[in-house]
Amino acid sequence: MAEDRKEIDALTGTATTGHEWDGLRELNTPLPRWWLWLFYITIVWSVGYWIVYPAWPLLTNSTQGVFGYHTRTALLEDLDALKQQRGPMMDKLAGASLAEIASDPQLLDFARAQGRVAFADNCAPCHGAGGGGAKGYPNLNDDEWLWGGKLSDIEQTIRFGARAGDSKGRAGAMPAFGRDNLLKPNEISAVADFVRSLSGLATEPGANLTLGKKVYADNCAVCHGPDGKGNREMGSPNLTDKIWMYGSDKLTIVQGIENGRGAVMPNWGGRLSEPTIKALTVYVHTLGGGEK
Amino acid sequence: MTAQATMSLEQPASGAPALAQLVTEAEVGGAPPEGDIPLYAARRNIYPQSVHGTFRNIKWAVLAVTLGIYYLLPFVRWDRGPNAPSQAVLIDFPNRRFYFFFIEIWPQEIYYLTGLLILAALVLFLMNAVAGRIWCGYLCPQTVWTDLFFAIERFVEGDRREHMQRDARKWTAGTYARKGLKHFLWLMVAWWTGGAWVLYFSDAPTLVKDLATGQAPFIAYVWIGILTVTTYSLAGHMREQVCLYMCPWPRIQAALTDEYALNVTYRYDRGEPRCSVKKGEQLRAQGQPVGDCIDCLQCVHVCPTGVDIRGGANLGCIQCGLCIDACDAIMSKLGRPTGLIAYDTDLNIKQRIEGKTPFYKLVRMRTALYAGIIAVVGGIMIYTLATRDSEGISIIHDRNPMYVRLSDGALRNGYTIRIVNKRLKYRDFIVSVDGLPSTLIDFVGLPPRADGRQLITVGPDQTKEVRVVVTDYSATPPPPSTSILFKLIDIDSGETAEMRDHFFGPG
C-alpha cells in the first residue's frame, strides 16, 4: 500500500479512503451511523444474556441467570406437558379392560403406540427391538406361545413373569436329566433323535428311535404330552412344530436334556404402571401372533 | 458501491449521485480533505413532496389493491364442508395444512412452495429485464407501506416545504402535537398490519373476537407486537435506508440488468446543458445550445429515496416513476414536450445523440429465457397440482425381525403401512398384495367384513397407520427377497395407489 493520500475522485466526486493498490483507489462511501448504533446495541444485548441465562463459569458452579432457565428443568417441563396432553387417553386406557381396548380402534392405536415405547424401554434387551427374540428368548411375532397367546395369558406372563420367584408367576422347568443322572447318555442321544423326528427333522444314521420313543414316553410325555404337542400350563414347548427357541440341531437338544432349561421372565407387576402393562399386552398381542 | 461508480462513468461530474452527497458537500471540489475523512455518515432527512400524475395514480391503485388484499383476505370465506376450515387462505400450523381457496397443501407437498419461490424469483428477473425495478417501485411491501406512511406524514405535518420549515423552526407545542399524532397514526397502521398478519394463521373472525376480549393465545399478541414494531420502524423510520443499505435486491438487480432494460432515465441528450428559464432565453438569444432541464429540482424533491435521477442509473433509485410525474408537470407548464425523464435506456440516449432512431427490444435472449422457464415451471406446477392423487400409501417393513417362521413352517413378514386420505370425507380402502404365489394378509385389529376382506376406514383429511402381516404359504421356500406390490383401492370410487416393498425369507 502506498502512502495514504485522501483525495476526491474526479469522476464521481466522492472522497477516497486514501488507500491505493497498484493505482486502484477505493471510494469512501461512509456507513450510515445508525448501523454503528445497531452494533453497539447488540453488544448491550449480549450483556443481557449474561444476566438472564446461565453464563459465567465459577469455581464449582456457574452464574444461574435471573430467569432460572436450565435445560434439565426445561426438559422436565416438556415431559410434564406431554403427560398432561396424554392424560385423558391414559385415564381411558387405565379404566378399560383388555377386550375393550382391543375393540376400540382409537384406544388400540394409542395402546400400541404406548406399548411400542414401553417395549423398547423394558423388553427389547432380551426380546429384540421388534420382539424378534433370540436364542433362549422367545420370538413374540410368531404363533407359538409357551404360556398362551390370548390377551389374558400375555398380561399374566408380563405381570407375574416366569420362574421369577413370583407365587403367581409361570412355573415349571425342564429338568436336568443328564446332570441329575435321571437318564444315561445313550438314552439322551436316542430321545434327542426321537424329538427331532417328531417335527420331521432328519435323524442320525443308526439312531435308536425305538429306545428314544420309550424314553420319551417314560420321562418327557408327562410335560410335553404323549404326541409332543407341549403343555402351556407348564410352559413346555410344542416339539412337533418348526419353531425352536434354543435351536433344532441335535447338540442343542442334547444340551437341553442334559442340563435342563429354565429361562426367566421378570415379573413386571409393580415395576411398570398398570396402563403400561395393558399397553404392552396389547402391543405384544398385535405383533402378529395374538390368539383370540 | 462499485456499480454506482461504473454506471456513472458516462455522466458529467456535476451529476454526482445522491449517495456520494452523503459525504460532506464541502469535500467535493478536488481539494484533499483536512484531517481524517468520516467513516460514518449521519442520515440526511428526506421530505418527499407530493406529486400528481400517471405513475402516482398507478402507485395509489397498486397500494389500494395490495393493502386491500393483505388486510381483508383473511376474512374471505370458502366453504369446504364440515371437515375443514372455511377460511379461503389459512396457514393451519397446528393441523399442518395450508389452504388456498380450492387448493389444500399437506406438509409433504412443500415442494409446491419451492416451485412458487422459483417462480417468484424468475418473475422478478423478468420484470427487471423488461422494465427495471418494477418490484421496488410499485410492489415491494417496503415501498407500499412507506408510501402509506408518507401519505400520513404529509396529511399531519403538511407537504415538503411546510414540514421542513416547521422542523427548522423552534419546536412548539403544536409541532410536538403534530409529531405525536403522526406517530400515533403510524402505530395504528403498524398495529393493524400485525393484526392482519396473525389472522392468516387462525380462523379470522374468531381470532378477532378473541383478541378483542383478551382470549387469544399469547403467541398471537407476541406476533402482533413483532409486526407492529417492524412495520412502524421500517416504514416509518428506516424508509429509504432499507433500500439503500439493507435490501440485497438492488445489488443483485444491478448485476442482472442489461443495456436494453427500460429504466427511469433522465434524457440528458435533451436536458443538457441545464439552466434556468431566464438564463436559457439569454443563451438562446446568443445562439448557444440550451437543454430542456431548468434545474428546478422537482424530480429530487419528490423522490422517496432522495436520489437525483439526473446523475444516471443509481442503486438508490427504486424507479417508482414519481420524478417522471414531477418533471412532466413542469414541462407541461413550460409548454415543452413531456418525457424529459421517462422509462428509457442509456442506449437510446446515445442513439438520439448520434441521430439514430431509438428502439426498444422486448424479445431478447434473457426475456425469452425467463419467460420460457416461468412457463415450464408454472406448467409443471399446474400439471402436478391438477393430477395429484387424493390418496396415498407408504410402507415400512419391520426391521426386527425381518421375517418370522410360523409353527407350520410358513414365513411371515410384518409391515407398518400408512394410508393417506386427502379428501374431506371418510373413505373405505382395501389393500391387496401382489407378487407372492400364496399369501394371506391380516390387518391387525381390523374386523373382517362378511366377504372376509378387511376394510380400512380413514377419516376426512387424515392418515391412518395400520399394522399388516403377510404370510406366504407356498410349498417351495421363497427367495431371500421377493418384490411385492401393495395396492390401495378406494372401494367406492375405485381410485388406487401403489407402493412396492419386499418380502424377506431366509433364502
Boltz contact constraints between the chains, C-beta under 6 A:
constraints:
  - contact:
      token1: [A, 6]
      token2: [B, 32]
      max_distance: 6.0
  - contact:
      token1: [A, 6]
      token2: [B, 33]
      max_distance: 6.0
  - contact:
      token1: [A, 6]
      token2: [B, 37]
      max_distance: 6.0
  - contact:
      token1: [A, 7]
      token2: [B, 32]
      max_distance: 6.0
  - contact:
      token1: [A, 8]
      token2: [B, 30]
      max_distance: 6.0
  - contact:
      token1: [A, 12]
      token2: [B, 5]
      max_distance: 6.0
  - contact:
      token1: [A, 12]
      token2: [B, 8]
      max_distance: 6.0
  - contact:
      token1: [A, 12]
      token2: [B, 20]
      max_distance: 6.0
  - contact:
      token1: [A, 13]
      token2: [B, 13]
      max_distance: 6.0
  - contact:
      token1: [A, 13]
      token2: [B, 16]
      max_distance: 6.0
  - contact:
      token1: [A, 13]
      token2: [B, 20]
      max_distance: 6.0
  - contact:
      token1: [A, 13]
      token2: [B, 28]
      max_distance: 6.0
  - contact:
      token1: [A, 14]
      token2: [B, 20]
      max_distance: 6.0
  - contact:
      token1: [A, 15]
      token2: [B, 23]
      max_distance: 6.0
  - contact:
      token1: [A, 15]
      token2: [B, 27]
      max_distance: 6.0
  - contact:
      token1: [A, 15]
      token2: [B, 33]
      max_distance: 6.0
  - contact:
      token1: [A, 15]
      token2: [B, 37]
      max_distance: 6.0
  - contact:
      token1: [A, 28]
      token2: [B, 37]
      max_distance: 6.0
  - contact:
      token1: [A, 29]
      token2: [B, 1]
      max_distance: 6.0
  - contact:
      token1: [A, 30]
      token2: [B, 38]
      max_distance: 6.0
  - contact:
      token1: [A, 30]
      token2: [B, 39]
      max_distance: 6.0
  - contact:
      token1: [A, 30]
      token2: [B, 40]
      max_distance: 6.0
  - contact:
      token1: [A, 30]
      token2: [B, 41]
      max_distance: 6.0
  - contact:
      token1: [A, 31]
      token2: [B, 40]
      max_distance: 6.0
  - contact:
      token1: [A, 32]
      token2: [B, 43]
      max_distance: 6.0
  - contact:
      token1: [A, 32]
      token2: [B, 245]
      max_distance: 6.0
  - contact:
      token1: [A, 33]
      token2: [B, 40]
      max_distance: 6.0
  - contact:
      token1: [A, 33]
      token2: [B, 42]
      max_distance: 6.0
  - contact:
      token1: [A, 36]
      token2: [B, 40]
      max_distance: 6.0
  - contact:
      token1: [A, 108]
      token2: [B, 445]
      max_distance: 6.0
  - contact:
      token1: [A, 128]
      token2: [B, 400]
      max_distance: 6.0
  - contact:
      token1: [A, 129]
      token2: [B, 400]
      max_distance: 6.0
  - contact:
      token1: [A, 130]
      token2: [B, 398]
      max_distance: 6.0
  - contact:
      token1: [A, 130]
      token2: [B, 400]
      max_distance: 6.0
  - contact:
      token1: [A, 130]
      token2: [B, 401]
      max_distance: 6.0
  - contact:
      token1: [A, 132]
      token2: [B, 400]
      max_distance: 6.0
  - contact:
      token1: [A, 132]
      token2: [B, 401]
      max_distance: 6.0
  - contact:
      token1: [A, 141]
      token2: [B, 401]
      max_distance: 6.0
  - contact:
      token1: [A, 141]
      token2: [B, 404]
      max_distance: 6.0
  - contact:
      token1: [A, 142]
      token2: [B, 404]
      max_distance: 6.0
  - contact:
      token1: [A, 142]
      token2: [B, 406]
      max_distance: 6.0
  - contact:
      token1: [A, 143]
      token2: [B, 406]
      max_distance: 6.0
  - contact:
      token1: [A, 143]
      token2: [B, 407]
      max_distance: 6.0
  - contact:
      token1: [A, 144]
      token2: [B, 407]
      max_distance: 6.0
  - contact:
      token1: [A, 241]
      token2: [B, 407]
      max_distance: 6.0
  - contact:
      token1: [A, 242]
      token2: [B, 405]
      max_distance: 6.0
  - contact:
      token1: [A, 242]
      token2: [B, 409]
      max_distance: 6.0
  - contact:
      token1: [A, 243]
      token2: [B, 407]
      max_distance: 6.0
  - contact:
      token1: [A, 286]
      token2: [B, 444]
      max_distance: 6.0
  - contact:
      token1: [A, 286]
      token2: [B, 445]
      max_distance: 6.0
  - contact:
      token1: [A, 288]
      token2: [B, 414]
      max_distance: 6.0
  - contact:
      token1: [A, 288]
      token2: [B, 469]
      max_distance: 6.0
